[in-house]
């Protein structure tokens, strides 16, 4: 079974939570719906929510928290 990819829409720094003292939007193994936020991308002190954009289960993050990402880079995979 192939995985579905969630890609970064823009370059910046990826964050899995809205601040360091709150739980991440999604944790490894969670199911996701298309409109679920899975993280934030920060570009020049502006934060953009990253929606899953698809329905799936068992999310696996390929990017660590606070890691730089490029536009189009796969940041997570889910099972269909």
mmCIF file of the N, C-alpha and C atoms, coordinates in Angstrom:
data_MODEL
# 
_entry.id   MODEL 
# 
loop_
_atom_site.group_PDB 
_atom_site.id 
_atom_site.type_symbol 
_atom_site.label_atom_id 
_atom_site.label_alt_id 
_atom_site.label_comp_id 
_atom_site.label_asym_id 
_atom_site.label_entity_id 
_atom_site.label_seq_id 
_atom_site.pdbx_PDB_ins_code 
_atom_site.Cartn_x 
_atom_site.Cartn_y 
_atom_site.Cartn_z 
_atom_site.occupancy 
_atom_site.B_iso_or_equiv 
_atom_site.pdbx_formal_charge 
_atom_site.auth_seq_id 
_atom_site.auth_comp_id 
_atom_site.auth_asym_id 
_atom_site.auth_atom_id 
_atom_site.pdbx_PDB_model_num 
ATOM 1   N N  . UNK A 1 1  ? 0.854  -1.175 0.000  1.00 0.00 ? 1  UNK A N  1 
ATOM 2   C CA . UNK A 1 1  ? 0.000  0.000  0.000  1.00 0.00 ? 1  UNK A CA 1 
ATOM 3   C C  . UNK A 1 1  ? 0.898  1.235  0.000  1.00 0.00 ? 1  UNK A C  1 
ATOM 4   N N  . UNK A 1 2  ? 0.625  2.160  -0.887 1.00 0.00 ? 2  UNK A N  1 
ATOM 5   C CA . UNK A 1 2  ? 1.436  3.374  -0.954 1.00 0.00 ? 2  UNK A CA 1 
ATOM 6   C C  . UNK A 1 2  ? 0.921  4.413  0.034  1.00 0.00 ? 2  UNK A C  1 
ATOM 7   N N  . UNK A 1 3  ? 1.807  5.279  0.421  1.00 0.00 ? 3  UNK A N  1 
ATOM 8   C CA . UNK A 1 3  ? 1.482  6.346  1.369  1.00 0.00 ? 3  UNK A CA 1 
ATOM 9   C C  . UNK A 1 3  ? 1.045  7.595  0.606  1.00 0.00 ? 3  UNK A C  1 
ATOM 10  N N  . UNK A 1 4  ? 0.222  8.406  1.250  1.00 0.00 ? 4  UNK A N  1 
ATOM 11  C CA . UNK A 1 4  ? -0.169 9.706  0.714  1.00 0.00 ? 4  UNK A CA 1 
ATOM 12  C C  . UNK A 1 4  ? 0.769  10.747 1.326  1.00 0.00 ? 4  UNK A C  1 
ATOM 13  N N  . UNK A 1 5  ? 1.204  11.709 0.533  1.00 0.00 ? 5  UNK A N  1 
ATOM 14  C CA . UNK A 1 5  ? 2.167  12.699 0.985  1.00 0.00 ? 5  UNK A CA 1 
ATOM 15  C C  . UNK A 1 5  ? 1.507  14.039 1.291  1.00 0.00 ? 5  UNK A C  1 
ATOM 16  N N  . UNK A 1 6  ? 1.968  14.667 2.367  1.00 0.00 ? 6  UNK A N  1 
ATOM 17  C CA . UNK A 1 6  ? 1.575  16.039 2.697  1.00 0.00 ? 6  UNK A CA 1 
ATOM 18  C C  . UNK A 1 6  ? 2.818  16.880 2.492  1.00 0.00 ? 6  UNK A C  1 
ATOM 19  N N  . UNK A 1 7  ? 2.727  17.859 1.590  1.00 0.00 ? 7  UNK A N  1 
ATOM 20  C CA . UNK A 1 7  ? 3.883  18.680 1.221  1.00 0.00 ? 7  UNK A CA 1 
ATOM 21  C C  . UNK A 1 7  ? 3.759  20.095 1.769  1.00 0.00 ? 7  UNK A C  1 
ATOM 22  N N  . UNK A 1 8  ? 4.902  20.702 1.989  1.00 0.00 ? 8  UNK A N  1 
ATOM 23  C CA . UNK A 1 8  ? 4.929  22.087 2.448  1.00 0.00 ? 8  UNK A CA 1 
ATOM 24  C C  . UNK A 1 8  ? 4.538  22.998 1.288  1.00 0.00 ? 8  UNK A C  1 
ATOM 25  N N  . UNK A 1 9  ? 3.590  23.906 1.510  1.00 0.00 ? 9  UNK A N  1 
ATOM 26  C CA . UNK A 1 9  ? 3.198  24.820 0.434  1.00 0.00 ? 9  UNK A CA 1 
ATOM 27  C C  . UNK A 1 9  ? 4.184  25.968 0.227  1.00 0.00 ? 9  UNK A C  1 
ATOM 28  N N  . UNK A 1 10 ? 5.082  26.201 1.198  1.00 0.00 ? 10 UNK A N  1 
ATOM 29  C CA . UNK A 1 10 ? 6.022  27.303 1.098  1.00 0.00 ? 10 UNK A CA 1 
ATOM 30  C C  . UNK A 1 10 ? 7.274  26.999 1.907  1.00 0.00 ? 10 UNK A C  1 
ATOM 31  N N  . UNK A 1 11 ? 8.368  27.726 1.639  1.00 0.00 ? 11 UNK A N  1 
ATOM 32  C CA . UNK A 1 11 ? 9.588  27.522 2.418  1.00 0.00 ? 11 UNK A CA 1 
ATOM 33  C C  . UNK A 1 11 ? 9.496  28.241 3.757  1.00 0.00 ? 11 UNK A C  1 
ATOM 34  N N  . UNK A 1 12 ? 10.176 27.709 4.743  1.00 0.00 ? 12 UNK A N  1 
ATOM 35  C CA . UNK A 1 12 ? 10.196 28.338 6.059  1.00 0.00 ? 12 UNK A CA 1 
ATOM 36  C C  . UNK A 1 12 ? 10.606 27.344 7.116  1.00 0.00 ? 12 UNK A C  1 
ATOM 37  N N  . UNK A 1 13 ? 10.204 27.597 8.349  1.00 0.00 ? 13 UNK A N  1 
ATOM 38  C CA . UNK A 1 13 ? 10.499 26.707 9.471  1.00 0.00 ? 13 UNK A CA 1 
ATOM 39  C C  . UNK A 1 13 ? 9.215  26.016 9.880  1.00 0.00 ? 13 UNK A C  1 
ATOM 40  N N  . UNK A 1 14 ? 9.273  24.686 10.001 1.00 0.00 ? 14 UNK A N  1 
ATOM 41  C CA . UNK A 1 14 ? 8.099  23.885 10.343 1.00 0.00 ? 14 UNK A CA 1 
ATOM 42  C C  . UNK A 1 14 ? 7.985  23.722 11.852 1.00 0.00 ? 14 UNK A C  1 
ATOM 43  N N  . UNK A 1 15 ? 6.785  23.950 12.372 1.00 0.00 ? 15 UNK A N  1 
ATOM 44  C CA . UNK A 1 15 ? 6.493  23.754 13.795 1.00 0.00 ? 15 UNK A CA 1 
ATOM 45  C C  . UNK A 1 15 ? 5.307  22.804 13.924 1.00 0.00 ? 15 UNK A C  1 
ATOM 46  N N  . UNK A 1 16 ? 5.426  21.835 14.811 1.00 0.00 ? 16 UNK A N  1 
ATOM 47  C CA . UNK A 1 16 ? 4.347  20.861 15.011 1.00 0.00 ? 16 UNK A CA 1 
ATOM 48  C C  . UNK A 1 16 ? 3.306  21.330 16.009 1.00 0.00 ? 16 UNK A C  1 
ATOM 49  N N  . UNK A 1 17 ? 3.581  22.410 16.761 1.00 0.00 ? 17 UNK A N  1 
ATOM 50  C CA . UNK A 1 17 ? 2.643  22.950 17.753 1.00 0.00 ? 17 UNK A CA 1 
ATOM 51  C C  . UNK A 1 17 ? 2.612  24.467 17.622 1.00 0.00 ? 17 UNK A C  1 
ATOM 52  N N  . UNK A 1 18 ? 1.568  25.078 18.177 1.00 0.00 ? 18 UNK A N  1 
ATOM 53  C CA . UNK A 1 18 ? 1.429  26.528 18.075 1.00 0.00 ? 18 UNK A CA 1 
ATOM 54  C C  . UNK A 1 18 ? 2.345  27.279 19.037 1.00 0.00 ? 18 UNK A C  1 
ATOM 55  N N  . UNK A 1 19 ? 2.841  26.609 20.068 1.00 0.00 ? 19 UNK A N  1 
ATOM 56  C CA . UNK A 1 19 ? 3.851  27.170 20.972 1.00 0.00 ? 19 UNK A CA 1 
ATOM 57  C C  . UNK A 1 19 ? 4.529  26.014 21.703 1.00 0.00 ? 19 UNK A C  1 
ATOM 58  N N  . UNK A 1 20 ? 5.692  26.270 22.296 1.00 0.00 ? 20 UNK A N  1 
ATOM 59  C CA . UNK A 1 20 ? 6.429  25.174 22.932 1.00 0.00 ? 20 UNK A CA 1 
ATOM 60  C C  . UNK A 1 20 ? 5.721  24.518 24.111 1.00 0.00 ? 20 UNK A C  1 
ATOM 61  N N  . UNK A 1 21 ? 4.787  25.227 24.747 1.00 0.00 ? 21 UNK A N  1 
ATOM 62  C CA . UNK A 1 21 ? 4.147  24.686 25.948 1.00 0.00 ? 21 UNK A CA 1 
ATOM 63  C C  . UNK A 1 21 ? 2.783  24.038 25.700 1.00 0.00 ? 21 UNK A C  1 
ATOM 64  N N  . UNK A 1 22 ? 2.435  23.778 24.438 1.00 0.00 ? 22 UNK A N  1 
ATOM 65  C CA . UNK A 1 22 ? 1.177  23.094 24.123 1.00 0.00 ? 22 UNK A CA 1 
ATOM 66  C C  . UNK A 1 22 ? 1.473  21.822 23.319 1.00 0.00 ? 22 UNK A C  1 
ATOM 67  N N  . UNK A 1 23 ? 0.557  20.846 23.365 1.00 0.00 ? 23 UNK A N  1 
ATOM 68  C CA . UNK A 1 23 ? 0.781  19.614 22.604 1.00 0.00 ? 23 UNK A CA 1 
ATOM 69  C C  . UNK A 1 23 ? 0.794  19.883 21.094 1.00 0.00 ? 23 UNK A C  1 
ATOM 70  N N  . UNK A 1 24 ? 1.436  19.000 20.324 1.00 0.00 ? 24 UNK A N  1 
ATOM 71  C CA . UNK A 1 24 ? 1.437  19.164 18.865 1.00 0.00 ? 24 UNK A CA 1 
ATOM 72  C C  . UNK A 1 24 ? 0.030  19.036 18.292 1.00 0.00 ? 24 UNK A C  1 
ATOM 73  N N  . UNK A 1 25 ? -0.162 19.620 17.106 1.00 0.00 ? 25 UNK A N  1 
ATOM 74  C CA . UNK A 1 25 ? -1.456 19.513 16.433 1.00 0.00 ? 25 UNK A CA 1 
ATOM 75  C C  . UNK A 1 25 ? -1.809 18.044 16.204 1.00 0.00 ? 25 UNK A C  1 
ATOM 76  N N  . UNK A 1 26 ? -0.842 17.262 15.742 1.00 0.00 ? 26 UNK A N  1 
ATOM 77  C CA . UNK A 1 26 ? -1.012 15.823 15.500 1.00 0.00 ? 26 UNK A CA 1 
ATOM 78  C C  . UNK A 1 26 ? 0.233  15.102 15.998 1.00 0.00 ? 26 UNK A C  1 
ATOM 79  N N  . UNK A 1 27 ? 0.041  13.902 16.521 1.00 0.00 ? 27 UNK A N  1 
ATOM 80  C CA . UNK A 1 27 ? 1.174  13.082 16.942 1.00 0.00 ? 27 UNK A CA 1 
ATOM 81  C C  . UNK A 1 27 ? 1.283  11.879 16.017 1.00 0.00 ? 27 UNK A C  1 
ATOM 82  N N  . UNK A 1 28 ? 2.455  11.265 16.002 1.00 0.00 ? 28 UNK A N  1 
ATOM 83  C CA . UNK A 1 28 ? 2.695  10.103 15.149 1.00 0.00 ? 28 UNK A CA 1 
ATOM 84  C C  . UNK A 1 28 ? 1.600  9.070  15.383 1.00 0.00 ? 28 UNK A C  1 
ATOM 85  N N  . UNK A 1 29 ? 1.036  8.553  14.298 1.00 0.00 ? 29 UNK A N  1 
ATOM 86  C CA . UNK A 1 29 ? 0.011  7.520  14.381 1.00 0.00 ? 29 UNK A CA 1 
ATOM 87  C C  . UNK A 1 29 ? -1.416 8.029  14.376 1.00 0.00 ? 29 UNK A C  1 
ATOM 88  N N  . UNK A 1 30 ? -1.605 9.345  14.503 1.00 0.00 ? 30 UNK A N  1 
ATOM 89  C CA . UNK A 1 30 ? -2.962 9.914  14.486 1.00 0.00 ? 30 UNK A CA 1 
ATOM 90  C C  . UNK A 1 30 ? -3.588 9.803  13.100 1.00 0.00 ? 30 UNK A C  1 
ATOM 91  N N  . UNK A 1 31 ? -4.915 9.796  13.077 1.00 0.00 ? 31 UNK A N  1 
ATOM 92  C CA . UNK A 1 31 ? -5.664 9.923  11.829 1.00 0.00 ? 31 UNK A CA 1 
ATOM 93  C C  . UNK A 1 31 ? -5.794 11.407 11.518 1.00 0.00 ? 31 UNK A C  1 
ATOM 94  N N  . UNK A 1 32 ? -5.941 11.748 10.236 1.00 0.00 ? 32 UNK A N  1 
ATOM 95  C CA . UNK A 1 32 ? -6.123 13.139 9.836  1.00 0.00 ? 32 UNK A CA 1 
ATOM 96  C C  . UNK A 1 32 ? -7.300 13.260 8.881  1.00 0.00 ? 32 UNK A C  1 
ATOM 97  N N  . UNK A 1 33 ? -7.961 14.404 8.951  1.00 0.00 ? 33 UNK A N  1 
ATOM 98  C CA . UNK A 1 33 ? -8.998 14.777 7.988  1.00 0.00 ? 33 UNK A CA 1 
ATOM 99  C C  . UNK A 1 33 ? -8.433 15.926 7.162  1.00 0.00 ? 33 UNK A C  1 
ATOM 100 N N  . UNK A 1 34 ? -8.992 16.137 5.997  1.00 0.00 ? 34 UNK A N  1 
ATOM 101 C CA . UNK A 1 34 ? -8.473 17.128 5.060  1.00 0.00 ? 34 UNK A CA 1 
ATOM 102 C C  . UNK A 1 34 ? -8.325 18.519 5.674  1.00 0.00 ? 34 UNK A C  1 
ATOM 103 N N  . UNK A 1 35 ? -9.227 18.913 6.550  1.00 0.00 ? 35 UNK A N  1 
ATOM 104 C CA . UNK A 1 35 ? -9.177 20.262 7.111  1.00 0.00 ? 35 UNK A CA 1 
ATOM 105 C C  . UNK A 1 35 ? -8.426 20.344 8.443  1.00 0.00 ? 35 UNK A C  1 
ATOM 106 N N  . UNK A 1 36 ? -7.838 19.247 8.917  1.00 0.00 ? 36 UNK A N  1 
ATOM 107 C CA . UNK A 1 36 ? -7.050 19.256 10.153 1.00 0.00 ? 36 UNK A CA 1 
ATOM 108 C C  . UNK A 1 36 ? -5.731 19.998 9.940  1.00 0.00 ? 36 UNK A C  1 
ATOM 109 N N  . UNK A 1 37 ? -5.360 20.828 10.901 1.00 0.00 ? 37 UNK A N  1 
ATOM 110 C CA . UNK A 1 37 ? -4.053 21.469 10.884 1.00 0.00 ? 37 UNK A CA 1 
ATOM 111 C C  . UNK A 1 37 ? -3.032 20.479 11.417 1.00 0.00 ? 37 UNK A C  1 
ATOM 112 N N  . UNK A 1 38 ? -1.935 20.290 10.676 1.00 0.00 ? 38 UNK A N  1 
ATOM 113 C CA . UNK A 1 38 ? -0.893 19.367 11.138 1.00 0.00 ? 38 UNK A CA 1 
ATOM 114 C C  . UNK A 1 38 ? 0.339  20.103 11.641 1.00 0.00 ? 38 UNK A C  1 
ATOM 115 N N  . UNK A 1 39 ? 0.422  21.405 11.362 1.00 0.00 ? 39 UNK A N  1 
ATOM 116 C CA . UNK A 1 39 ? 1.570  22.182 11.799 1.00 0.00 ? 39 UNK A CA 1 
ATOM 117 C C  . UNK A 1 39 ? 1.504  23.601 11.282 1.00 0.00 ? 39 UNK A C  1 
ATOM 118 N N  . UNK A 1 40 ? 2.581  24.334 11.527 1.00 0.00 ? 40 UNK A N  1 
ATOM 119 C CA . UNK A 1 40 ? 2.701  25.718 11.085 1.00 0.00 ? 40 UNK A CA 1 
ATOM 120 C C  . UNK A 1 40 ? 4.014  25.879 10.331 1.00 0.00 ? 40 UNK A C  1 
ATOM 121 N N  . UNK A 1 41 ? 4.011  26.782 9.368  1.00 0.00 ? 41 UNK A N  1 
ATOM 122 C CA . UNK A 1 41 ? 5.239  27.193 8.695  1.00 0.00 ? 41 UNK A CA 1 
ATOM 123 C C  . UNK A 1 41 ? 5.435  28.670 9.020  1.00 0.00 ? 41 UNK A C  1 
ATOM 124 N N  . UNK A 1 42 ? 6.628  28.993 9.520  1.00 0.00 ? 42 UNK A N  1 
ATOM 125 C CA . UNK A 1 42 ? 6.947  30.386 9.849  1.00 0.00 ? 42 UNK A CA 1 
ATOM 126 C C  . UNK A 1 42 ? 7.868  30.943 8.779  1.00 0.00 ? 42 UNK A C  1 
ATOM 127 N N  . UNK A 1 43 ? 7.442  32.078 8.226  1.00 0.00 ? 43 UNK A N  1 
ATOM 128 C CA . UNK A 1 43 ? 8.243  32.792 7.239  1.00 0.00 ? 43 UNK A CA 1 
ATOM 129 C C  . UNK A 1 43 ? 8.283  34.260 7.667  1.00 0.00 ? 43 UNK A C  1 
ATOM 130 N N  . UNK A 1 44 ? 9.447  34.752 7.997  1.00 0.00 ? 44 UNK A N  1 
ATOM 131 C CA . UNK A 1 44 ? 9.619  36.158 8.380  1.00 0.00 ? 44 UNK A CA 1 
ATOM 132 C C  . UNK A 1 44 ? 8.633  36.584 9.467  1.00 0.00 ? 44 UNK A C  1 
ATOM 133 N N  . UNK A 1 45 ? 8.553  35.783 10.513 1.00 0.00 ? 45 UNK A N  1 
ATOM 134 C CA . UNK A 1 45 ? 7.708  36.045 11.695 1.00 0.00 ? 45 UNK A CA 1 
ATOM 135 C C  . UNK A 1 45 ? 6.210  35.975 11.410 1.00 0.00 ? 45 UNK A C  1 
ATOM 136 N N  . UNK A 1 46 ? 5.831  35.426 10.264 1.00 0.00 ? 46 UNK A N  1 
ATOM 137 C CA . UNK A 1 46 ? 4.427  35.192 9.942  1.00 0.00 ? 46 UNK A CA 1 
ATOM 138 C C  . UNK A 1 46 ? 4.189  33.688 9.928  1.00 0.00 ? 46 UNK A C  1 
ATOM 139 N N  . UNK A 1 47 ? 3.141  33.237 10.619 1.00 0.00 ? 47 UNK A N  1 
ATOM 140 C CA . UNK A 1 47 ? 2.850  31.816 10.732 1.00 0.00 ? 47 UNK A CA 1 
ATOM 141 C C  . UNK A 1 47 ? 1.650  31.441 9.862  1.00 0.00 ? 47 UNK A C  1 
ATOM 142 N N  . UNK A 1 48 ? 1.825  30.407 9.054  1.00 0.00 ? 48 UNK A N  1 
ATOM 143 C CA . UNK A 1 48 ? 0.761  29.897 8.187  1.00 0.00 ? 48 UNK A CA 1 
ATOM 144 C C  . UNK A 1 48 ? 0.391  28.491 8.651  1.00 0.00 ? 48 UNK A C  1 
ATOM 145 N N  . UNK A 1 49 ? -0.906 28.249 8.855  1.00 0.00 ? 49 UNK A N  1 
ATOM 146 C CA . UNK A 1 49 ? -1.349 26.900 9.217  1.00 0.00 ? 49 UNK A CA 1 
ATOM 147 C C  . UNK A 1 49 ? -1.203 25.978 8.010  1.00 0.00 ? 49 UNK A C  1 
ATOM 148 N N  . UNK A 1 50 ? -0.796 24.753 8.274  1.00 0.00 ? 50 UNK A N  1 
ATOM 149 C CA . UNK A 1 50 ? -0.653 23.754 7.220  1.00 0.00 ? 50 UNK A CA 1 
ATOM 150 C C  . UNK A 1 50 ? -1.757 22.707 7.404  1.00 0.00 ? 50 UNK A C  1 
ATOM 151 N N  . UNK A 1 51 ? -2.764 22.708 6.520  1.00 0.00 ? 51 UNK A N  1 
ATOM 152 C CA . UNK A 1 51 ? -3.812 21.685 6.608  1.00 0.00 ? 51 UNK A CA 1 
ATOM 153 C C  . UNK A 1 51 ? -3.312 20.378 5.998  1.00 0.00 ? 51 UNK A C  1 
ATOM 154 N N  . UNK A 1 52 ? -3.882 19.281 6.463  1.00 0.00 ? 52 UNK A N  1 
ATOM 155 C CA . UNK A 1 52 ? -3.512 17.973 5.907  1.00 0.00 ? 52 UNK A CA 1 
ATOM 156 C C  . UNK A 1 52 ? -3.837 17.928 4.415  1.00 0.00 ? 52 UNK A C  1 
ATOM 157 N N  . UNK A 1 53 ? -5.002 18.455 4.039  1.00 0.00 ? 53 UNK A N  1 
ATOM 158 C CA . UNK A 1 53 ? -5.382 18.478 2.625  1.00 0.00 ? 53 UNK A CA 1 
ATOM 159 C C  . UNK A 1 53 ? -5.866 17.141 2.102  1.00 0.00 ? 53 UNK A C  1 
ATOM 160 N N  . UNK A 1 54 ? -5.929 16.145 2.989  1.00 0.00 ? 54 UNK A N  1 
ATOM 161 C CA . UNK A 1 54 ? -6.402 14.815 2.590  1.00 0.00 ? 54 UNK A CA 1 
ATOM 162 C C  . UNK A 1 54 ? -6.833 14.060 3.836  1.00 0.00 ? 54 UNK A C  1 
ATOM 163 N N  . UNK A 1 55 ? -7.582 12.998 3.627  1.00 0.00 ? 55 UNK A N  1 
ATOM 164 C CA . UNK A 1 55 ? -8.002 12.136 4.731  1.00 0.00 ? 55 UNK A CA 1 
ATOM 165 C C  . UNK A 1 55 ? -7.088 10.920 4.769  1.00 0.00 ? 55 UNK A C  1 
ATOM 166 N N  . UNK A 1 56 ? -6.686 10.527 5.951  1.00 0.00 ? 56 UNK A N  1 
ATOM 167 C CA . UNK A 1 56 ? -5.832 9.358  6.081  1.00 0.00 ? 56 UNK A CA 1 
ATOM 168 C C  . UNK A 1 56 ? -5.672 8.963  7.535  1.00 0.00 ? 56 UNK A C  1 
ATOM 169 N N  . UNK A 1 57 ? -4.857 7.949  7.750  1.00 0.00 ? 57 UNK A N  1 
ATOM 170 C CA . UNK A 1 57 ? -4.603 7.477  9.106  1.00 0.00 ? 57 UNK A CA 1 
ATOM 171 C C  . UNK A 1 57 ? -3.110 7.208  9.264  1.00 0.00 ? 57 UNK A C  1 
ATOM 172 N N  . UNK A 1 58 ? -2.688 7.110  10.512 1.00 0.00 ? 58 UNK A N  1 
ATOM 173 C CA . UNK A 1 58 ? -1.307 6.771  10.845 1.00 0.00 ? 58 UNK A CA 1 
ATOM 174 C C  . UNK A 1 58 ? -0.301 7.775  10.261 1.00 0.00 ? 58 UNK A C  1 
ATOM 175 N N  . UNK A 1 59 ? -0.440 9.042  10.654 1.00 0.00 ? 59 UNK A N  1 
ATOM 176 C CA . UNK A 1 59 ? 0.483  10.070 10.142 1.00 0.00 ? 59 UNK A CA 1 
ATOM 177 C C  . UNK A 1 59 ? 1.893  9.832  10.673 1.00 0.00 ? 59 UNK A C  1 
ATOM 178 N N  . UNK A 1 60 ? 2.860  9.995  9.792  1.00 0.00 ? 60 UNK A N  1 
ATOM 179 C CA . UNK A 1 60 ? 4.276  9.888  10.130 1.00 0.00 ? 60 UNK A CA 1 
ATOM 180 C C  . UNK A 1 60 ? 4.956  11.167 9.631  1.00 0.00 ? 60 UNK A C  1 
ATOM 181 N N  . UNK A 1 61 ? 5.621  11.872 10.537 1.00 0.00 ? 61 UNK A N  1 
ATOM 182 C CA . UNK A 1 61 ? 6.300  13.117 10.160 1.00 0.00 ? 61 UNK A CA 1 
ATOM 183 C C  . UNK A 1 61 ? 7.706  12.810 9.663  1.00 0.00 ? 61 UNK A C  1 
ATOM 184 N N  . UNK A 1 62 ? 8.063  13.399 8.537  1.00 0.00 ? 62 UNK A N  1 
ATOM 185 C CA . UNK A 1 62 ? 9.389  13.223 7.951  1.00 0.00 ? 62 UNK A CA 1 
ATOM 186 C C  . UNK A 1 62 ? 10.294 14.411 8.252  1.00 0.00 ? 62 UNK A C  1 
ATOM 187 N N  . UNK A 1 63 ? 9.733  15.423 8.910  1.00 0.00 ? 63 UNK A N  1 
ATOM 188 C CA . UNK A 1 63 ? 10.454 16.645 9.258  1.00 0.00 ? 63 UNK A CA 1 
ATOM 189 C C  . UNK A 1 63 ? 10.340 16.829 10.768 1.00 0.00 ? 63 UNK A C  1 
ATOM 190 N N  . UNK A 1 64 ? 11.444 17.174 11.399 1.00 0.00 ? 64 UNK A N  1 
ATOM 191 C CA . UNK A 1 64 ? 11.437 17.430 12.840 1.00 0.00 ? 64 UNK A CA 1 
ATOM 192 C C  . UNK A 1 64 ? 10.872 18.809 13.142 1.00 0.00 ? 64 UNK A C  1 
ATOM 193 N N  . UNK A 1 65 ? 10.426 18.984 14.377 1.00 0.00 ? 65 UNK A N  1 
ATOM 194 C CA . UNK A 1 65 ? 9.952  20.280 14.840 1.00 0.00 ? 65 UNK A CA 1 
ATOM 195 C C  . UNK A 1 65 ? 11.083 21.309 14.724 1.00 0.00 ? 65 UNK A C  1 
ATOM 196 N N  . UNK A 1 66 ? 10.752 22.507 14.285 1.00 0.00 ? 66 UNK A N  1 
ATOM 197 C CA . UNK A 1 66 ? 11.680 23.628 14.124 1.00 0.00 ? 66 UNK A CA 1 
ATOM 198 C C  . UNK A 1 66 ? 12.733 23.382 13.042 1.00 0.00 ? 66 UNK A C  1 
ATOM 199 N N  . UNK A 1 67 ? 12.434 22.498 12.107 1.00 0.00 ? 67 UNK A N  1 
ATOM 200 C CA . UNK A 1 67 ? 13.358 22.216 11.004 1.00 0.00 ? 67 UNK A CA 1 
ATOM 201 C C  . UNK A 1 67 ? 13.003 23.064 9.789  1.00 0.00 ? 67 UNK A C  1 
ATOM 202 N N  . UNK A 1 68 ? 13.989 23.592 9.084  1.00 0.00 ? 68 UNK A N  1 
ATOM 203 C CA . UNK A 1 68 ? 13.709 24.341 7.854  1.00 0.00 ? 68 UNK A CA 1 
ATOM 204 C C  . UNK A 1 68 ? 13.159 23.398 6.772  1.00 0.00 ? 68 UNK A C  1 
ATOM 205 N N  . UNK A 1 69 ? 12.201 23.902 6.002  1.00 0.00 ? 69 UNK A N  1 
ATOM 206 C CA . UNK A 1 69 ? 11.628 23.128 4.897  1.00 0.00 ? 69 UNK A CA 1 
ATOM 207 C C  . UNK A 1 69 ? 11.605 23.985 3.637  1.00 0.00 ? 69 UNK A C  1 
ATOM 208 N N  . UNK A 1 70 ? 11.567 23.306 2.509  1.00 0.00 ? 70 UNK A N  1 
ATOM 209 C CA . UNK A 1 70 ? 11.468 23.974 1.212  1.00 0.00 ? 70 UNK A CA 1 
ATOM 210 C C  . UNK A 1 70 ? 10.046 23.804 0.679  1.00 0.00 ? 70 UNK A C  1 
ATOM 211 N N  . UNK A 1 71 ? 9.621  24.677 -0.197 1.00 0.00 ? 71 UNK A N  1 
ATOM 212 C CA . UNK A 1 71 ? 8.315  24.537 -0.839 1.00 0.00 ? 71 UNK A CA 1 
ATOM 213 C C  . UNK A 1 71 ? 8.297  23.219 -1.608 1.00 0.00 ? 71 UNK A C  1 
ATOM 214 N N  . UNK A 1 72 ? 7.240  22.447 -1.423 1.00 0.00 ? 72 UNK A N  1 
ATOM 215 C CA . UNK A 1 72 ? 7.096  21.173 -2.117 1.00 0.00 ? 72 UNK A CA 1 
ATOM 216 C C  . UNK A 1 72 ? 7.715  19.990 -1.397 1.00 0.00 ? 72 UNK A C  1 
ATOM 217 N N  . UNK A 1 73 ? 8.444  20.236 -0.324 1.00 0.00 ? 73 UNK A N  1 
ATOM 218 C CA . UNK A 1 73 ? 9.074  19.152 0.427  1.00 0.00 ? 73 UNK A CA 1 
ATOM 219 C C  . UNK A 1 73 ? 8.006  18.338 1.157  1.00 0.00 ? 73 UNK A C  1 
ATOM 220 N N  . UNK A 1 74 ? 8.139  17.025 1.167  1.00 0.00 ? 74 UNK A N  1 
ATOM 221 C CA . UNK A 1 74 ? 7.213  16.162 1.903  1.00 0.00 ? 74 UNK A CA 1 
ATOM 222 C C  . UNK A 1 74 ? 7.499  16.328 3.381  1.00 0.00 ? 74 UNK A C  1 
ATOM 223 N N  . UNK A 1 75 ? 6.469  16.729 4.137  1.00 0.00 ? 75 UNK A N  1 
ATOM 224 C CA . UNK A 1 75 ? 6.658  16.910 5.572  1.00 0.00 ? 75 UNK A CA 1 
ATOM 225 C C  . UNK A 1 75 ? 6.025  15.786 6.387  1.00 0.00 ? 75 UNK A C  1 
ATOM 226 N N  . UNK A 1 76 ? 5.065  15.067 5.774  1.00 0.00 ? 76 UNK A N  1 
ATOM 227 C CA . UNK A 1 76 ? 4.434  13.952 6.474  1.00 0.00 ? 76 UNK A CA 1 
ATOM 228 C C  . UNK A 1 76 ? 3.827  12.985 5.435  1.00 0.00 ? 76 UNK A C  1 
ATOM 229 N N  . UNK A 1 77 ? 3.618  11.757 5.890  1.00 0.00 ? 77 UNK A N  1 
ATOM 230 C CA . UNK A 1 77 ? 2.948  10.742 5.074  1.00 0.00 ? 77 UNK A CA 1 
ATOM 231 C C  . UNK A 1 77 ? 1.839  10.115 5.901  1.00 0.00 ? 77 UNK A C  1 
ATOM 232 N N  . UNK A 1 78 ? 0.769  9.720  5.218  1.00 0.00 ? 78 UNK A N  1 
ATOM 233 C CA . UNK A 1 78 ? -0.342 9.031  5.893  1.00 0.00 ? 78 UNK A CA 1 
ATOM 234 C C  . UNK A 1 78 ? -0.762 7.830  5.046  1.00 0.00 ? 78 UNK A C  1 
ATOM 235 N N  . UNK A 1 79 ? -1.366 6.866  5.714  1.00 0.00 ? 79 UNK A N  1 
ATOM 236 C CA . UNK A 1 79 ? -1.955 5.729  5.012  1.00 0.00 ? 79 UNK A CA 1 
ATOM 237 C C  . UNK A 1 79 ? -3.337 6.129  4.516  1.00 0.00 ? 79 UNK A C  1 
ATOM 238 N N  . UNK A 1 80 ? -3.708 5.685  3.324  1.00 0.00 ? 80 UNK A N  1 
ATOM 239 C CA . UNK A 1 80 ? -5.045 6.031  2.814  1.00 0.00 ? 80 UNK A CA 1 
ATOM 240 C C  . UNK A 1 80 ? -6.161 5.371  3.610  1.00 0.00 ? 80 UNK A C  1 
# 
